[in-house]
Amino acid sequence: MKNRTKSILSITLLTLSLFGCNDCDEIFWKKCDPEPMGKKGFFEMNLLDISTEPSKREVNILFQVLDENKIGVDDIVKVDLDVLENNEFIDTETGLRIDPGHIPSKIKTIFLIDISSSISRQVQQIKDASIALIDSKLPNQEFAIFTFDKDLYKLQDFTTDTNLLKQKINSIPSSELENSTNLYGALIKLTNNSLVSWNEEFSTTNILAINLILFTDGRHNADPSITLQNVLQFTINKKIYVAALQSPDLREDPLKEIANQKYFLANNIDQLRNTFQEVQSNIKKTSNSIYFLFYRSTISNPASRQNTLEIRIRNNTNNLNSGRIKTVFNSQGFN
């Protein structure tokens, strides 16, 4: 019996030595290819800036990655990317890095709150939800707080002081509220550069992003001469989030047009805190979907020359031009 057991064991070991046991601990009759590197999915890649430091032969690229719903993708790492210089994969000796903290960055968020009479019975819950939003502020995020009824009021200019912001939220009145909602007028004043300078910057040396969060439970009714189209001509190319609260007065269609980033709906006041947190989560994703990539080129000819650069995400199902970055840089001074 012992001799038979030894024979079976010897045959098994011989089989494994001949055919092998792969990295997945599976034997020869099962194919186990290694998982392809790179994220799988549909990704849109947008070039924000490119620059060089000739003395270091360094190429710097700032870009953003979005998913099919235009939501920021915040978990891209170096192994997810292919980088090609002049149609050749860059060499391992180039020291390719992705460093999101390399560039000074700031997020300015305008928080615009509807305080017309329709919210009079829910003021405290709105304050609580707003304070929770302030508590979730990102380290590099500044808030400015405005309220509106028939007029627009500045409660606080941009600041990182959470205690001050919460004090201003708590100062919102809960009685004698106006029954007129100048929603469109308030948005125009905050996006036409008269009160707030929308001087965004996305460069390889500095990032300044600006967005606006609108909270309302109603519709524009203060001035019929101001139309949705008037608003849209100022909000274009500005990041607007809308957090709406369900009510008999709510008109969702125009708000969805205004919300060029994303529209959120709280079906009741108890959901408002979570709705505000969803908005903040999207802002965080958008911020973290901006990537700074740099490497040291192997080009050492200081003559002026245009070079091609391509960046793509492995396994990206987006086969359109938006699925990869193609650009050029000049290597003058590289030596």
C-alpha positions as CSV (number, residue, x, y, z in Angstrom):
1,M,0.0,0.0,0.0
2,K,2.8,2.4,0.9
3,N,4.5,1.7,-2.5
4,R,1.2,2.4,-4.3
5,T,0.8,5.7,-2.5
6,K,4.4,6.7,-3.3
7,S,3.8,5.9,-6.9
8,I,0.6,8.1,-7.1
9,L,2.5,11.0,-5.4
10,S,5.4,10.6,-7.8
11,I,3.1,10.7,-10.8
12,T,1.3,13.9,-9.4
13,L,4.6,15.7,-8.8
14,L,5.9,14.7,-12.3
15,T,2.6,16.0,-13.8
16,L,3.0,19.4,-12.1
17,S,6.6,19.7,-12.9
18,L,5.9,19.0,-16.6
19,F,2.8,21.1,-17.0
20,G,3.3,23.6,-14.2
21,C,1.0,25.2,-11.7
22,N,0.4,28.8,-12.6
23,D,0.3,32.0,-10.5
24,C,-3.3,31.4,-9.7
25,D,-2.6,28.0,-8.1
26,E,-4.4,26.3,-10.9
27,I,-2.9,23.3,-12.7
28,F,-2.3,22.9,-16.4
29,W,-5.8,22.1,-17.6
30,K,-7.1,25.5,-16.5
31,K,-5.9,28.6,-18.3
32,C,-5.1,31.5,-15.9
33,D,-4.0,34.6,-17.7
34,P,-2.9,37.4,-15.4
35,E,-5.4,40.2,-14.9
36,P,-4.7,43.0,-17.4
37,M,-3.4,46.1,-15.6
38,G,-5.5,49.2,-15.7
39,K,-9.0,50.2,-14.8
40,K,-12.0,48.9,-16.8
41,G,-14.8,51.3,-17.8
42,F,-15.7,54.3,-19.8
43,F,-13.5,57.3,-19.1
44,E,-13.3,60.8,-20.6
45,M,-9.9,62.5,-20.4
46,N,-9.5,66.3,-20.6
47,L,-6.2,68.0,-20.9
48,L,-6.0,71.1,-18.7
49,D,-2.4,72.2,-19.1
50,I,1.0,71.1,-20.2
51,S,4.4,72.7,-19.5
52,T,8.1,71.8,-19.5
53,E,11.1,72.5,-17.3
54,P,13.9,72.4,-19.9
55,S,16.8,72.4,-17.3
56,K,15.3,69.2,-15.8
57,R,14.0,67.8,-19.1
58,E,10.7,67.5,-17.2
59,V,7.3,67.3,-18.8
60,N,4.4,68.3,-16.7
61,I,0.8,67.5,-17.5
62,L,-2.5,68.5,-15.8
63,F,-5.6,66.5,-16.8
64,Q,-9.0,65.4,-15.6
65,V,-10.8,62.1,-15.8
66,L,-14.6,61.8,-15.8
67,D,-16.9,58.8,-16.1
68,E,-19.8,58.3,-18.6
69,N,-22.0,60.5,-16.3
70,K,-19.4,63.3,-16.2
71,I,-18.7,62.5,-12.6
72,G,-15.0,62.8,-11.5
73,V,-13.0,59.6,-11.3
74,D,-10.7,60.0,-8.3
75,D,-8.8,56.7,-8.1
76,I,-6.5,56.6,-11.1
77,V,-3.0,55.5,-10.3
78,K,0.2,55.2,-12.3
79,V,-0.3,51.6,-13.4
80,D,-3.7,52.5,-14.9
81,L,-2.0,54.7,-17.5
82,D,0.0,54.3,-20.8
83,V,2.2,57.3,-21.6
84,L,3.7,57.6,-25.1
85,E,6.3,60.1,-26.2
86,N,6.7,60.3,-30.0
87,N,4.6,57.2,-30.3
88,E,6.9,55.1,-28.0
89,F,6.1,54.1,-24.5
90,I,8.2,56.2,-22.1
91,D,11.2,54.4,-20.6
92,T,11.2,53.1,-17.0
93,E,14.1,55.5,-16.2
94,T,11.9,58.5,-16.8
95,G,10.6,58.4,-13.2
96,L,6.9,58.9,-14.1
97,R,4.9,60.1,-11.2
98,I,1.3,61.1,-10.4
99,D,1.4,63.6,-7.5
100,P,-2.0,65.2,-6.7
101,G,-0.4,67.2,-3.9
102,H,2.3,68.7,-6.0
103,I,0.4,71.8,-7.1
104,P,-1.2,74.3,-4.7
105,S,-5.0,74.0,-5.1
106,K,-8.0,75.8,-3.7
107,I,-11.8,75.2,-4.1
108,K,-14.2,78.1,-3.7
109,T,-17.8,77.1,-3.0
110,I,-20.7,79.6,-3.1
111,F,-23.6,78.3,-1.0
112,L,-26.8,80.0,-2.0
113,I,-29.8,79.3,0.3
114,D,-33.5,80.0,-0.5
115,I,-35.1,81.7,2.6
116,S,-38.5,82.6,1.2
117,S,-41.6,81.9,3.3
118,S,-42.2,78.4,1.9
119,I,-39.3,77.1,4.1
120,S,-40.5,78.9,7.3
121,R,-41.5,75.7,9.1
122,Q,-38.3,73.9,8.2
123,V,-35.7,76.6,8.9
124,Q,-34.0,74.7,11.8
125,Q,-33.6,71.5,9.8
126,I,-32.2,73.5,6.9
127,K,-29.7,75.1,9.2
128,D,-28.7,71.7,10.7
129,A,-28.2,70.2,7.2
130,S,-26.2,73.3,6.2
131,I,-24.0,73.1,9.2
132,A,-23.3,69.4,8.5
133,L,-22.3,70.5,5.0
134,I,-19.8,73.0,6.4
135,D,-18.4,70.4,8.8
136,S,-17.6,68.2,5.8
137,K,-15.5,71.0,4.2
138,L,-12.3,69.9,2.5
139,P,-9.0,71.3,3.9
140,N,-8.5,73.4,0.7
141,Q,-12.1,74.5,0.4
142,E,-13.5,78.0,1.2
143,F,-17.2,78.7,1.5
144,A,-19.1,81.9,0.9
145,I,-22.7,82.0,2.1
146,F,-25.6,83.9,0.4
147,T,-29.3,83.8,1.0
148,F,-32.2,85.1,-1.1
149,D,-35.9,85.8,-1.2
150,K,-36.9,88.8,-3.2
151,D,-33.4,90.1,-2.7
152,L,-29.9,88.6,-2.4
153,Y,-28.0,88.9,0.9
154,K,-24.3,88.1,1.6
155,L,-23.9,86.4,4.9
156,Q,-20.2,85.6,4.6
157,D,-17.5,86.1,2.1
158,F,-15.1,83.2,1.3
159,T,-13.4,81.8,4.3
160,T,-12.1,78.5,5.7
161,D,-13.3,79.4,9.2
162,T,-15.9,76.7,9.9
163,N,-17.0,78.3,13.2
164,L,-17.7,81.6,11.5
165,L,-19.5,79.9,8.7
166,K,-21.7,78.0,11.1
167,Q,-22.4,81.3,13.1
168,K,-23.7,82.8,9.8
169,I,-25.9,79.8,9.1
170,N,-27.4,80.1,12.5
171,S,-28.1,83.8,11.9
172,I,-30.7,83.0,9.2
173,P,-34.1,84.3,10.3
174,S,-37.0,81.8,10.9
175,S,-39.9,84.3,10.9
176,E,-41.2,87.2,8.9
177,L,-39.9,85.6,5.7
178,E,-40.8,87.1,2.3
179,N,-43.2,85.3,0.0
180,S,-41.3,86.3,-3.1
181,T,-38.5,84.2,-4.7
182,N,-36.0,85.9,-6.9
183,L,-34.1,82.7,-7.8
184,Y,-33.1,83.7,-11.3
185,G,-32.0,87.2,-10.2
186,A,-29.8,85.8,-7.3
187,L,-28.1,83.3,-9.7
188,I,-27.4,86.0,-12.2
189,K,-25.9,88.3,-9.6
190,L,-23.6,85.5,-8.4
191,T,-22.5,84.4,-11.9
192,N,-22.1,87.6,-13.9
193,N,-18.8,88.5,-12.1
194,S,-20.3,91.5,-10.4
195,L,-20.2,90.0,-6.9
196,V,-17.9,87.0,-7.3
197,S,-15.0,86.8,-9.7
198,W,-15.1,83.4,-11.4
199,N,-11.4,83.5,-12.1
200,E,-10.7,79.7,-12.2
201,E,-7.2,78.5,-13.0
202,F,-6.1,75.1,-14.0
203,S,-2.4,75.1,-14.7
204,T,0.7,73.0,-13.8
205,T,1.6,75.7,-11.1
206,N,-1.8,76.5,-9.5
207,I,-5.4,75.2,-9.3
208,L,-8.3,77.4,-8.4
209,A,-11.8,75.8,-8.8
210,I,-15.1,77.6,-8.2
211,N,-18.5,76.1,-7.8
212,L,-22.0,77.1,-6.6
213,I,-24.5,75.0,-4.6
214,L,-28.1,76.2,-4.9
215,F,-30.7,75.1,-2.3
216,T,-34.3,75.8,-3.0
217,D,-37.8,74.3,-2.6
218,G,-39.6,76.5,-5.0
219,R,-39.4,78.4,-8.3
220,H,-38.6,81.8,-9.6
221,N,-41.6,84.1,-9.1
222,A,-40.3,87.6,-8.2
223,D,-39.7,89.1,-11.6
224,P,-41.3,87.6,-14.7
225,S,-39.0,89.6,-17.0
226,I,-36.1,87.5,-15.9
227,T,-36.1,84.1,-17.8
228,L,-34.3,80.8,-17.5
229,Q,-32.4,81.7,-20.7
230,N,-31.1,84.9,-19.0
231,V,-29.7,82.7,-16.2
232,L,-28.2,80.1,-18.6
233,Q,-26.2,82.6,-20.5
234,F,-24.3,83.4,-17.3
235,T,-24.0,79.9,-15.8
236,I,-22.5,78.4,-18.9
237,N,-19.0,77.1,-18.1
238,K,-19.6,77.6,-14.4
239,K,-20.0,74.6,-12.1
240,I,-23.5,74.7,-10.6
241,Y,-25.0,72.0,-8.3
242,V,-28.6,72.2,-7.3
243,A,-30.0,70.6,-4.1
244,A,-33.8,70.8,-4.2
245,L,-36.3,70.0,-1.6
246,Q,-39.6,68.5,-2.7
247,S,-42.6,70.8,-2.2
248,P,-45.8,71.8,-4.0
249,D,-44.0,74.9,-5.4
250,L,-40.9,73.1,-6.8
251,R,-40.3,73.3,-10.5
252,E,-37.7,70.7,-11.3
253,D,-37.2,71.1,-15.1
254,P,-35.5,74.6,-15.0
255,L,-33.4,73.6,-12.0
256,K,-32.1,70.5,-13.9
257,E,-31.0,72.8,-16.7
258,I,-29.3,75.1,-14.3
259,A,-27.6,72.2,-12.6
260,N,-24.9,71.7,-15.2
261,Q,-22.9,69.5,-12.7
262,K,-25.6,67.5,-11.0
263,Y,-29.2,67.9,-9.8
264,F,-30.1,66.4,-6.4
265,L,-33.6,66.0,-4.9
266,A,-34.5,65.5,-1.2
267,N,-38.0,64.0,-1.1
268,N,-38.5,65.4,2.4
269,I,-36.7,67.5,4.9
270,D,-35.2,64.5,6.7
271,Q,-33.3,63.6,3.6
272,L,-31.8,67.1,3.1
273,R,-28.6,66.4,5.2
274,N,-27.8,63.4,3.1
275,T,-28.5,65.4,-0.1
276,F,-26.1,68.1,0.9
277,Q,-23.5,65.4,1.7
278,E,-24.0,63.9,-1.8
279,V,-23.3,67.3,-3.3
280,Q,-20.1,67.6,-1.3
281,S,-19.1,64.1,-2.2
282,N,-19.4,65.1,-5.9
283,I,-17.3,68.2,-5.3
284,K,-14.7,66.1,-3.7
285,K,-14.6,63.6,-6.5
286,T,-14.4,66.4,-9.1
287,S,-11.5,68.0,-7.2
288,N,-9.7,64.6,-6.8
289,S,-10.3,63.7,-10.5
290,I,-7.6,66.3,-11.5
291,Y,-4.2,64.7,-11.9
292,F,-0.7,66.1,-12.1
293,L,1.6,63.8,-14.0
294,F,5.3,64.4,-14.7
295,Y,8.3,62.6,-15.9
296,R,11.9,63.3,-17.0
297,S,12.2,62.9,-20.7
298,T,15.1,61.0,-22.2
299,I,15.4,63.6,-25.0
300,S,18.7,65.3,-24.6
301,N,19.0,67.3,-27.9
302,P,18.5,71.0,-26.9
303,A,17.3,72.0,-30.4
304,S,13.7,73.2,-30.8
305,R,11.5,70.3,-31.7
306,Q,7.8,69.5,-31.4
307,N,7.2,66.2,-29.8
308,T,4.0,64.2,-29.5
309,L,2.6,63.0,-26.2
310,E,-0.3,60.6,-25.6
311,I,-1.8,59.5,-22.3
312,R,-4.5,56.8,-22.2
313,I,-6.1,54.7,-19.6
314,R,-5.7,51.0,-20.1
315,N,-8.9,49.1,-20.9
316,N,-10.8,52.3,-21.5
317,T,-14.0,51.5,-23.4
318,N,-14.2,55.1,-24.7
319,N,-12.9,54.8,-28.2
320,L,-13.7,58.5,-29.1
321,N,-11.1,61.2,-29.2
322,S,-12.2,62.1,-25.6
323,G,-10.9,58.7,-24.4
324,R,-7.3,59.8,-24.5
325,I,-5.1,62.8,-24.4
326,K,-3.0,63.7,-27.5
327,T,-0.9,66.8,-27.4
328,V,2.6,68.2,-28.2
329,F,5.4,69.8,-26.3
330,N,8.6,71.6,-27.4
331,S,11.9,70.1,-26.1
332,Q,14.0,73.2,-26.7
333,G,16.7,73.4,-24.0
334,F,16.5,69.8,-23.0
335,N,20.1,68.6,-22.5
